[in-house]
Amino acid sequence: MTIDDASLSDSPGGTPAPPSLDQKRFRRLRRGARIVVYCSGVSAILAALFIFSPIFGQVYAEMDAQDPLVRADYIICLGGDSARVIESARLLQEGYAPKMIVSNFGAEAERMRTLAIDWGASADRIVVDAASRRTADHPACVAKAAGIDKANDACIIVTSYTHMRRARAVFEKAGYRHIVMQEPRWERESRDLDGMSWRGRFLVFPKLVYEGAGWLLYWVRGDV
């Protein structure tokens, strides 16, 4: 009597049937999930060790690139959050420069202009750069929008604390010779690195990771 493969695989002493395509996929997915869980666990442990170590404070302190505030020819507000726009509008009102440039992409740049006006900036003193998609685009785009002389015009560049060093690097590489880096004053006044809580450290950590990745990408591309 002939015994077919199916009956042979089901018999106690028969040869096991090879795994089906669905079984193979399931096993690959399970292995992949295990790898993801393992890597996530290792990453979480390394992140916790970094956050709770003295190195965290040293790295965070090194992000500081703010310069003494002086009068300039332009205030350049880099897109990112409302605090930058508000600070730039205040600097304009306080007479630190005759012109303010809001730099972002598309409609976001116009929204920055509207917010600046809402906070007291004169509409006729605001230049809009709506062509900057990323940090590396700002130097060329604001120069084109406002007619900046990179070698001679002084520029106050307003951005966030962790972003200041990378922003300075791309502007300097683009030929800007007179840069004054500034962050929103109330953010600086509220910063207390020595007294930062663990919750505060966890909130800052993603920003450090983001900037670290940004530096690596910009270095590979030759933007800094």
SEPASE-426070 format. One record per residue (C-alpha): residue number from 1; chain; x, y, z. Coordinates in steps of 0.001 Angstrom, whole numbers, always signed. Layout:
<nudrens>
<pos->NUM&unit->A&xx->X&yy->Y&zz->Z>
...
</nudrens>
This chain:
<nudrens>
<pos->1&unit->A&xx->+0&yy->+0&zz->+0>
<pos->2&unit->A&xx->+1326&yy->+3439&zz->-950>
<pos->3&unit->A&xx->+1661&yy->+5988&zz->+1773>
<pos->4&unit->A&xx->+1512&yy->+9626&zz->+662>
<pos->5&unit->A&xx->+3609&yy->+12458&zz->+2127>
<pos->6&unit->A&xx->+772&yy->+13939&zz->+4141>
<pos->7&unit->A&xx->-52&yy->+10715&zz->+5904>
<pos->8&unit->A&xx->+3649&yy->+10045&zz->+6466>
<pos->9&unit->A&xx->+4120&yy->+13428&zz->+8137>
<pos->10&unit->A&xx->+1137&yy->+12803&zz->+10406>
<pos->11&unit->A&xx->+2216&yy->+9324&zz->+11475>
<pos->12&unit->A&xx->+4109&yy->+8912&zz->+14752>
<pos->13&unit->A&xx->+7239&yy->+7642&zz->+13052>
<pos->14&unit->A&xx->+6999&yy->+9590&zz->+9834>
<pos->15&unit->A&xx->+9291&yy->+12305&zz->+8480>
<pos->16&unit->A&xx->+8212&yy->+15816&zz->+9605>
<pos->17&unit->A&xx->+6814&yy->+17991&zz->+6849>
<pos->18&unit->A&xx->+8873&yy->+21075&zz->+5981>
<pos->19&unit->A&xx->+7593&yy->+24342&zz->+7483>
<pos->20&unit->A&xx->+5049&yy->+26185&zz->+5417>
<pos->21&unit->A&xx->+5652&yy->+29675&zz->+4029>
<pos->22&unit->A&xx->+3469&yy->+31198&zz->+6762>
<pos->23&unit->A&xx->+5449&yy->+29361&zz->+9432>
<pos->24&unit->A&xx->+8728&yy->+30661&zz->+8006>
<pos->25&unit->A&xx->+7405&yy->+34223&zz->+7984>
<pos->26&unit->A&xx->+6191&yy->+33875&zz->+11553>
<pos->27&unit->A&xx->+9596&yy->+32634&zz->+12681>
<pos->28&unit->A&xx->+11371&yy->+35515&zz->+10940>
<pos->29&unit->A&xx->+8989&yy->+38010&zz->+12496>
<pos->30&unit->A&xx->+9513&yy->+36459&zz->+15917>
<pos->31&unit->A&xx->+13300&yy->+36621&zz->+15548>
<pos->32&unit->A&xx->+13031&yy->+40218&zz->+14361>
<pos->33&unit->A&xx->+10815&yy->+41116&zz->+17313>
<pos->34&unit->A&xx->+13321&yy->+39561&zz->+19716>
<pos->35&unit->A&xx->+16138&yy->+41582&zz->+18170>
<pos->36&unit->A&xx->+14096&yy->+44795&zz->+18414>
<pos->37&unit->A&xx->+13236&yy->+44107&zz->+22057>
<pos->38&unit->A&xx->+16867&yy->+43307&zz->+22851>
<pos->39&unit->A&xx->+18198&yy->+46419&zz->+21123>
<pos->40&unit->A&xx->+15519&yy->+48567&zz->+22757>
<pos->41&unit->A&xx->+16453&yy->+47225&zz->+26159>
<pos->42&unit->A&xx->+20157&yy->+47850&zz->+25629>
<pos->43&unit->A&xx->+19442&yy->+51347&zz->+24293>
<pos->44&unit->A&xx->+17245&yy->+52156&zz->+27292>
<pos->45&unit->A&xx->+19959&yy->+51022&zz->+29707>
<pos->46&unit->A&xx->+22639&yy->+53046&zz->+27909>
<pos->47&unit->A&xx->+20352&yy->+56092&zz->+27783>
<pos->48&unit->A&xx->+19640&yy->+55836&zz->+31518>
<pos->49&unit->A&xx->+23332&yy->+55503&zz->+32316>
<pos->50&unit->A&xx->+24074&yy->+58589&zz->+30216>
<pos->51&unit->A&xx->+21242&yy->+60659&zz->+31710>
<pos->52&unit->A&xx->+22251&yy->+59840&zz->+35289>
<pos->53&unit->A&xx->+25982&yy->+60322&zz->+34678>
<pos->54&unit->A&xx->+28070&yy->+63518&zz->+34991>
<pos->55&unit->A&xx->+28748&yy->+63279&zz->+31249>
<pos->56&unit->A&xx->+25174&yy->+64403&zz->+30578>
<pos->57&unit->A&xx->+25787&yy->+67743&zz->+32255>
<pos->58&unit->A&xx->+29074&yy->+68218&zz->+30423>
<pos->59&unit->A&xx->+27506&yy->+67510&zz->+27018>
<pos->60&unit->A&xx->+24548&yy->+69761&zz->+27753>
<pos->61&unit->A&xx->+26800&yy->+72589&zz->+28909>
<pos->62&unit->A&xx->+28846&yy->+72293&zz->+25702>
<pos->63&unit->A&xx->+25729&yy->+73071&zz->+23660>
<pos->64&unit->A&xx->+25895&yy->+76672&zz->+24893>
<pos->65&unit->A&xx->+27037&yy->+78958&zz->+22083>
<pos->66&unit->A&xx->+25365&yy->+82226&zz->+23059>
<pos->67&unit->A&xx->+27310&yy->+85445&zz->+22485>
<pos->68&unit->A&xx->+27138&yy->+88806&zz->+24270>
<pos->69&unit->A&xx->+24267&yy->+90746&zz->+22752>
<pos->70&unit->A&xx->+25310&yy->+93709&zz->+20557>
<pos->71&unit->A&xx->+23636&yy->+95772&zz->+17879>
<pos->72&unit->A&xx->+23642&yy->+94297&zz->+14397>
<pos->73&unit->A&xx->+22382&yy->+94836&zz->+10869>
<pos->74&unit->A&xx->+19880&yy->+91970&zz->+10885>
<pos->75&unit->A&xx->+18028&yy->+89735&zz->+13319>
<pos->76&unit->A&xx->+17628&yy->+86297&zz->+11749>
<pos->77&unit->A&xx->+14891&yy->+84161&zz->+13309>
<pos->78&unit->A&xx->+15253&yy->+80491&zz->+12425>
<pos->79&unit->A&xx->+12053&yy->+78468&zz->+12150>
<pos->80&unit->A&xx->+11325&yy->+75958&zz->+14857>
<pos->81&unit->A&xx->+9092&yy->+77313&zz->+17606>
<pos->82&unit->A&xx->+7177&yy->+80413&zz->+18624>
<pos->83&unit->A&xx->+9648&yy->+81398&zz->+21353>
<pos->84&unit->A&xx->+12251&yy->+82252&zz->+18711>
<pos->85&unit->A&xx->+9833&yy->+84554&zz->+16898>
<pos->86&unit->A&xx->+8772&yy->+86328&zz->+20083>
<pos->87&unit->A&xx->+12386&yy->+86885&zz->+21136>
<pos->88&unit->A&xx->+13282&yy->+88208&zz->+17676>
<pos->89&unit->A&xx->+10329&yy->+90609&zz->+17717>
<pos->90&unit->A&xx->+11431&yy->+91920&zz->+21113>
<pos->91&unit->A&xx->+15003&yy->+92420&zz->+19950>
<pos->92&unit->A&xx->+13697&yy->+94346&zz->+16952>
<pos->93&unit->A&xx->+11571&yy->+96573&zz->+19188>
<pos->94&unit->A&xx->+14526&yy->+97131&zz->+21503>
<pos->95&unit->A&xx->+16570&yy->+98494&zz->+18603>
<pos->96&unit->A&xx->+19164&yy->+95751&zz->+18216>
<pos->97&unit->A&xx->+18791&yy->+95794&zz->+14419>
<pos->98&unit->A&xx->+16777&yy->+97713&zz->+11810>
<pos->99&unit->A&xx->+15536&yy->+94555&zz->+10062>
<pos->100&unit->A&xx->+14268&yy->+91134&zz->+11102>
<pos->101&unit->A&xx->+14253&yy->+88066&zz->+8862>
<pos->102&unit->A&xx->+11926&yy->+85127&zz->+9517>
<pos->103&unit->A&xx->+13267&yy->+81989&zz->+7882>
<pos->104&unit->A&xx->+11250&yy->+78842&zz->+7269>
<pos->105&unit->A&xx->+9554&yy->+77050&zz->+4376>
<pos->106&unit->A&xx->+6317&yy->+77989&zz->+2641>
<pos->107&unit->A&xx->+3340&yy->+79010&zz->+4735>
<pos->108&unit->A&xx->+5264&yy->+78490&zz->+7986>
<pos->109&unit->A&xx->+7400&yy->+81529&zz->+7179>
<pos->110&unit->A&xx->+4286&yy->+83682&zz->+6730>
<pos->111&unit->A&xx->+2915&yy->+82407&zz->+10030>
<pos->112&unit->A&xx->+6161&yy->+83464&zz->+11701>
<pos->113&unit->A&xx->+5778&yy->+86940&zz->+10187>
<pos->114&unit->A&xx->+2204&yy->+87201&zz->+11483>
<pos->115&unit->A&xx->+3266&yy->+86143&zz->+14970>
<pos->116&unit->A&xx->+6101&yy->+88676&zz->+14977>
<pos->117&unit->A&xx->+3649&yy->+91445&zz->+14064>
<pos->118&unit->A&xx->+1286&yy->+90270&zz->+16806>
<pos->119&unit->A&xx->+4180&yy->+90724&zz->+19246>
<pos->120&unit->A&xx->+4881&yy->+94273&zz->+18174>
<pos->121&unit->A&xx->+7283&yy->+94009&zz->+15220>
<pos->122&unit->A&xx->+6689&yy->+96542&zz->+12442>
<pos->123&unit->A&xx->+5533&yy->+94814&zz->+9280>
<pos->124&unit->A&xx->+7750&yy->+96993&zz->+7073>
<pos->125&unit->A&xx->+10837&yy->+95871&zz->+9009>
<pos->126&unit->A&xx->+10256&yy->+92143&zz->+8498>
<pos->127&unit->A&xx->+11813&yy->+90212&zz->+5596>
<pos->128&unit->A&xx->+10397&yy->+86771&zz->+4798>
<pos->129&unit->A&xx->+12515&yy->+83839&zz->+3648>
<pos->130&unit->A&xx->+10120&yy->+81056&zz->+2686>
<pos->131&unit->A&xx->+12654&yy->+78798&zz->+957>
<pos->132&unit->A&xx->+14529&yy->+77182&zz->+3878>
<pos->133&unit->A&xx->+13571&yy->+73564&zz->+4424>
<pos->134&unit->A&xx->+16395&yy->+72699&zz->+6866>
<pos->135&unit->A&xx->+19100&yy->+74369&zz->+8926>
<pos->136&unit->A&xx->+21679&yy->+74123&zz->+6145>
<pos->137&unit->A&xx->+19384&yy->+76106&zz->+3820>
<pos->138&unit->A&xx->+19111&yy->+79183&zz->+6045>
<pos->139&unit->A&xx->+22426&yy->+80938&zz->+5260>
<pos->140&unit->A&xx->+21970&yy->+81114&zz->+1494>
<pos->141&unit->A&xx->+18221&yy->+81695&zz->+1578>
<pos->142&unit->A&xx->+18227&yy->+84588&zz->+4070>
<pos->143&unit->A&xx->+21130&yy->+86225&zz->+2256>
<pos->144&unit->A&xx->+19170&yy->+86076&zz->-992>
<pos->145&unit->A&xx->+15927&yy->+87303&zz->+608>
<pos->146&unit->A&xx->+17468&yy->+90284&zz->+2405>
<pos->147&unit->A&xx->+20582&yy->+91036&zz->+334>
<pos->148&unit->A&xx->+22935&yy->+90314&zz->+3229>
<pos->149&unit->A&xx->+26647&yy->+90998&zz->+2782>
<pos->150&unit->A&xx->+27988&yy->+87882&zz->+4534>
<pos->151&unit->A&xx->+31467&yy->+89256&zz->+4996>
<pos->152&unit->A&xx->+30484&yy->+92613&zz->+6488>
<pos->153&unit->A&xx->+26928&yy->+92598&zz->+7854>
<pos->154&unit->A&xx->+26460&yy->+91643&zz->+11497>
<pos->155&unit->A&xx->+23629&yy->+89206&zz->+12193>
<pos->156&unit->A&xx->+21908&yy->+88190&zz->+15417>
<pos->157&unit->A&xx->+20740&yy->+84615&zz->+14907>
<pos->158&unit->A&xx->+17907&yy->+83531&zz->+17196>
<pos->159&unit->A&xx->+17371&yy->+79836&zz->+17785>
<pos->160&unit->A&xx->+17025&yy->+77297&zz->+20599>
<pos->161&unit->A&xx->+19752&yy->+76404&zz->+23087>
<pos->162&unit->A&xx->+20627&yy->+72937&zz->+21757>
<pos->163&unit->A&xx->+20514&yy->+74164&zz->+18147>
<pos->164&unit->A&xx->+22882&yy->+77124&zz->+18479>
<pos->165&unit->A&xx->+26189&yy->+75379&zz->+17752>
<pos->166&unit->A&xx->+24975&yy->+73620&zz->+14605>
<pos->167&unit->A&xx->+23324&yy->+76810&zz->+13352>
<pos->168&unit->A&xx->+26538&yy->+78766&zz->+13952>
<pos->169&unit->A&xx->+28555&yy->+76109&zz->+12109>
<pos->170&unit->A&xx->+26436&yy->+76232&zz->+8936>
<pos->171&unit->A&xx->+26405&yy->+80049&zz->+8863>
<pos->172&unit->A&xx->+30156&yy->+80248&zz->+9351>
<pos->173&unit->A&xx->+30741&yy->+77646&zz->+6649>
<pos->174&unit->A&xx->+28559&yy->+79738&zz->+4325>
<pos->175&unit->A&xx->+30834&yy->+82755&zz->+4836>
<pos->176&unit->A&xx->+29117&yy->+84784&zz->+7568>
<pos->177&unit->A&xx->+31815&yy->+86602&zz->+9508>
<pos->178&unit->A&xx->+29881&yy->+88585&zz->+12144>
<pos->179&unit->A&xx->+27468&yy->+86303&zz->+14013>
<pos->180&unit->A&xx->+25794&yy->+86828&zz->+17380>
<pos->181&unit->A&xx->+23973&yy->+83703&zz->+18597>
<pos->182&unit->A&xx->+20984&yy->+84188&zz->+20893>
<pos->183&unit->A&xx->+18298&yy->+82032&zz->+22449>
<pos->184&unit->A&xx->+14983&yy->+83248&zz->+23936>
<pos->185&unit->A&xx->+15969&yy->+85081&zz->+27100>
<pos->186&unit->A&xx->+13315&yy->+83566&zz->+29366>
<pos->187&unit->A&xx->+14437&yy->+80064&zz->+28407>
<pos->188&unit->A&xx->+18008&yy->+80942&zz->+29352>
<pos->189&unit->A&xx->+16931&yy->+82564&zz->+32612>
<pos->190&unit->A&xx->+14931&yy->+79483&zz->+33615>
<pos->191&unit->A&xx->+17721&yy->+77021&zz->+32816>
<pos->192&unit->A&xx->+19426&yy->+75496&zz->+35841>
<pos->193&unit->A&xx->+21759&yy->+72720&zz->+34795>
<pos->194&unit->A&xx->+23073&yy->+72045&zz->+38277>
<pos->195&unit->A&xx->+19583&yy->+71839&zz->+39720>
<pos->196&unit->A&xx->+17956&yy->+70072&zz->+36775>
<pos->197&unit->A&xx->+15557&yy->+67364&zz->+37922>
<pos->198&unit->A&xx->+15670&yy->+63834&zz->+36572>
<pos->199&unit->A&xx->+12420&yy->+64552&zz->+34751>
<pos->200&unit->A&xx->+14075&yy->+67572&zz->+33157>
<pos->201&unit->A&xx->+17008&yy->+65451&zz->+32060>
<pos->202&unit->A&xx->+14691&yy->+62924&zz->+30427>
<pos->203&unit->A&xx->+12931&yy->+65746&zz->+28560>
<pos->204&unit->A&xx->+16225&yy->+67219&zz->+27347>
<pos->205&unit->A&xx->+17731&yy->+63874&zz->+26322>
<pos->206&unit->A&xx->+15772&yy->+63533&zz->+23003>
<pos->207&unit->A&xx->+16984&yy->+66997&zz->+21984>
<pos->208&unit->A&xx->+20597&yy->+65970&zz->+22552>
<pos->209&unit->A&xx->+20053&yy->+62803&zz->+20516>
<pos->210&unit->A&xx->+18437&yy->+64809&zz->+17723>
<pos->211&unit->A&xx->+21282&yy->+67316&zz->+17621>
<pos->212&unit->A&xx->+23876&yy->+64561&zz->+17727>
<pos->213&unit->A&xx->+22230&yy->+62875&zz->+14754>
<pos->214&unit->A&xx->+22005&yy->+66250&zz->+13001>
<pos->215&unit->A&xx->+25718&yy->+66912&zz->+13503>
<pos->216&unit->A&xx->+26592&yy->+63468&zz->+12123>
<pos->217&unit->A&xx->+24360&yy->+63886&zz->+9074>
<pos->218&unit->A&xx->+25654&yy->+67390&zz->+8359>
<pos->219&unit->A&xx->+29258&yy->+66241&zz->+8736>
<pos->220&unit->A&xx->+28674&yy->+63402&zz->+6251>
<pos->221&unit->A&xx->+27024&yy->+65782&zz->+3783>
<pos->222&unit->A&xx->+29697&yy->+68437&zz->+4238>
<pos->223&unit->A&xx->+27276&yy->+71058&zz->+5587>
<pos->224&unit->A&xx->+29505&yy->+71841&zz->+8594>
</nudrens>
